[in-house]
């Protein structure tokens, strides 16, 4: 190959390679603290209300805090996966989060094509309880 390594594959080639798969375009917002936990805690309630609103409107795919590597504490990082029409739209959603508007956390947004995976929901009719497996 003459010493040059392939650095990327064009999007159409990836879409063709996985054409039998889900190919659902989502956007992942990675968020991290700017200046410690105090500013985060000051807007946490407003942030969670914003997240729940996105969920109820069908925009939110999933979200939550990211534990530290020891898995024993939260240091302010989080991940939010949203349904959006474009990267620009996803960035605008992220920018409108009270956490980011207040400057408590910064964010980056990455497009994510979900192809593989499974979700199982167990619903008990008698008591209306459900479990995500």
Secondary structure, DSSP 8 states (H G I E B T S, - for coil): -TT-------HHHHHHHTTTS--EEEEEEEEEESS-SHHHHHHHHHHHHHHHHHHHTT-EEEEEEEE-TTSS-EEEEEEEEE--SSHHHHHHHHHTSHHHHTTSEEEEEEEEEE-S----EEE-TTT--EEE-
